[in-house]
């Protein structure tokens, strides 16, 4: 059951990133660009979670997963600060 939930989370963030990229390409609103980058990073985080928990059970990828999530959130934070000026 956990595998299904992990996979659904990865698919959901991938779809969100794709929709944000598509809308950014259409409208060129910069906040959509930063949001798309954030969700792309969250997709990487979720894929790493699947690999960590289901594929590579003997290797701990926690630091790599947390780094991907932190970079994704920092990209969104940077975009929010940058676009407010």
C-alpha positions in Angstrom: 0.0 0.0 0.0 2.9 2.4 0.7 4.3 1.9 -2.8 1.0 3.0 -4.3 0.9 6.1 -2.1 4.6 7.0 -2.8 4.0 6.6 -6.6 0.8 8.7 -6.5 2.6 11.5 -4.7 5.4 11.4 -7.4 2.9 11.4 -10.2 0.9 14.2 -8.6 3.9 16.5 -8.3 5.0 15.6 -11.8 1.6 16.6 -13.2 1.5 19.8 -11.2 5.0 20.7 -12.5 3.9 20.0 -16.1 0.8 22.0 -15.8 2.7 24.9 -14.3 5.3 24.8 -17.1 2.6 24.7 -19.7 0.8 27.7 -18.2 4.1 29.6 -17.8 4.9 28.9 -21.5 1.5 30.4 -22.4 1.4 33.5 -20.1 5.1 34.1 -19.1 4.2 34.9 -15.5 7.4 34.5 -13.6 5.8 33.1 -10.5 4.6 30.1 -12.5 8.2 29.5 -13.5 9.4 29.4 -9.9 6.4 27.3 -8.9 7.1 24.8 -11.7 10.8 24.6 -10.6 9.6 23.9 -7.0 7.3 21.1 -8.1 10.0 19.7 -10.3 12.2 19.5 -7.3 9.4 17.9 -5.3 9.0 15.4 -8.0 12.7 14.5 -7.6 12.1 14.3 -3.9 9.2 11.9 -4.3 11.1 9.7 -6.8 14.0 9.6 -4.4 11.5 8.5 -1.7 10.3 5.7 -3.9 13.9 4.6 -4.5 14.8 5.0 -0.9 11.9 3.0 0.6 11.3 0.4 -2.1 14.3 -0.1 -4.4 17.4 0.6 -2.4 16.4 -0.7 1.0 20.0 -1.2 2.2 21.1 2.4 1.3 19.9 5.5 3.2 18.9 8.3 0.8 17.4 10.5 3.5 20.0 13.3 3.2 19.6 13.3 -0.6 15.8 13.5 -0.3 15.9 16.3 2.2 18.4 18.2 0.1 16.1 17.9 -2.9 13.1 19.1 -0.9 15.1 22.0 0.6 16.3 23.1 -2.8 12.8 23.0 -4.2 11.4 25.1 -1.3 14.3 27.6 -1.6 13.6 28.0 -5.3 10.0 28.8 -4.5 11.0 31.2 -1.7 13.5 32.9 -3.9 10.8 33.3 -6.6 8.3 34.7 -4.2 10.9 37.3 -2.9 12.2 38.1 -6.3 8.8 38.7 -7.8 7.6 40.9 -5.0 10.2 43.6 -5.9 
